[in-house]
């Protein structure tokens, strides 16, 4: 137990010394900064009005009418018809549905 108390006392002494040194350094540094302050305050100027910059976003792509998508669907539909997967009646029904959208 005496060894434990001695260790605690030593730690407390070291921590106290470190705190005292740190406080002294802080006070000395604050004094140096205060000595470097200009004798008279710097002139103040009115702040310029805020500028509202536009965000640097890329412009949105032009709105498509879906024509490219319809052409692609019709092309795929024609390929299915040519392969025999769709009958001509099914092709015409799907084509009418795509063009009606």
Secondary structure, 3 states (H helix, E strand, C coil): CHHHHHHHHHHHHHHHHHHHHHHHHHHHHHHHHHHHCCCCCCCCCCCCCCCCCCCCCCCCCCCCCCHHHHHHHHHHHHHHHHHCCCCHHHHHHHHHHHHHC
